[in-house]
Amino acid sequence: MKVEGLLNSYKSFAYSIFKGRIPEYKALRESLIKTGISESYEIYFSTLILTSIIILPPLFIAALLFHLMVLKFNLVVSLALSALILMIGEGINLFMWIGYPIMLKGARANEIENRLYLVLGYASVLASSMDNIVEIIHELSKIEKSKAIKIVLNNFLKYLYAGGMSVIDAFNEAAKRCPSDKFASILITLASIYSTTGNFRDYFNIEAKNALSVKMNKMRRLISQIAVMAELYVGLVLLGPTLFVIIIALLSGLSFNPLPLPINLVLTLIALFSVPLLSGMFLALLISTLGSE
């Protein structure tokens, strides 16, 4: 609690210095809202600026002493290298402060949209036996495993019960703070249905079918990509080095060496490193492709 109090005092001090002089960065403001980071944009950006200023002197002095006393560079070179390290350090600091909320928003949006067909399927089943949308959301929040989706659903329940909002206002407020535009659109539509027909069953059935169709199309594209990658793997990783070894061996038989290294060394390097290296690259590509879905 003492550490938290010091952090809050530090943030308040930063805001008192820079309030009214904070630049507008729409992507960062939106990411802070949609990822549930507790500080407001103004306090967050004020803390960012003050922290960036505070780390300047110690970082520069430490770099300068390192270059002068450890590496034994002269003063001019040490100053130049220290200034370079200072710029790199400030760049990393700004990237962490600004990039983290934006990347977190994107990661949570992807997580939500990859499981949206399951959520809507659950909702469709629940709506067949429940008429109360609040009860449906409550049950979804209990059975859903995705942390990002649970945060959005729990936000709705929090606004409804703890915030004293109406169901319509709770849906709209949860949509404002939802990382996924698709899920936010669904929440806004639920608010509209609640104020008009109240027929959630048909809506969930239609949206569940559409989401499942979208997921199936993605899976078909993924299977096609994996098939292409398999053909490339066989052609480049398995046959490529073998063909290259045969060509080098034939050229060596003709007493012609197109490379500056001995033929035996080249063949050994190809045999030892080419296949593992290319396999590792393809594995990383495959993991990236599967992870995107």
Residue, then its C-alpha position, 0 to 999 in steps of 0.5 A: m500500500k505504501v508503494e502504491g501511495l508513492l506511485n499515485s503521488y508521483k503520478s499526481f505530481a507529474y499531472s500537476i506539472f504538465k496538465g494543459r500541455i499534453p499533446e493529443y495522441k488518439a491511438l494511445r488514448e483509445s488504447l488506454i480506454k479499451t485495455g482497461i488501464s486505470e489511469s486517464y490519458e492525461i495522467y498517463f502521458s504526464t507520467l510518461i513525460l516526467t519519467s522520460i525527463i528524470i532518466l536523462p541525467p543518470l543514463f547520460i552520466a552512467a554512459l559517459l563514465f563507462h566510456l571514459m573509465v572502463l573503455k578509456f575513450n577520449l572525451v569527445v568520443s565518450l560524449a558522442l557515444s553517450a548521447l547516442i545511448l541516451m537517444i536509444g534509451e529514450g526511444i526504448n522508454l517511449f516505445m514501452w510507454i506508448g507501444y505497450p497499450i497499443m499492442l495490448k489492445g491489438a492482442r486482446a482484439n485478436e483474442i476476442e475475434n478468434r473466439l467470437y464464434l464460440v461466444l456467440g454459439y454459447a449465447s445462442v444456446l443460452a438464449s434458447s432457454m433464457d429470456n433475460i439478457v443479463e442472465i445470459i451475459h452472467e452465464l457467459s462470463k462464468i463459462e468463458k475462458s478467454k480473459a479478454i472476453k471475460i473483462v468485457l462481459n464483467n465490465f457490463l455487469k459492473y456498470l449494471y450492478a455497481g455503477g447503477m446504469s441501465v441495461i442499455d447504458a451498460f451495453n453502450e459503456a462496455a462497447k466503448r471499452c471493448p478492444s474489438d470493434k466487432f464485439a463492440s458492434i454486437l454489444i451496441t446491437l444488443a442494447s438496441i434489441y433490448s430497447t425494441t423487440g427483445n428477441f435475442r434468440d434469433y439475433f444470436n442464432i444469426e450472428a453465431k452462424n455468421a461467426l462460424s462461417v467466418k471462422m471456417n473461411k479463415m481455417r480454409r485459408l490457413i489450411s491452404q497456407i500450410a499446404v503451400m508452406a509444406e511444398l516450399y519446405v520440401g522444395l527448399v529445405l530438403l531438396g535445395p541443400t541436396l541439389f546444391v551439394i550435388i552441383i558443388a560436387l560436380l564442379s569440384g570434379l571439374s577442378f572448378n571452385p566458384l567459392p573462396l572456401p575449400i570444397n570439403l569445408v563448404l559441403t560440411l557447412i551445408a550438411l551441418f547448418s543449412v537444413p537445421l537453419l532453414s527448418g528453424m526458419f520454417l518452424a518460426l513461420l509456421i508458429s506465426t501463421l498458426g498463432s494469427e488464427 
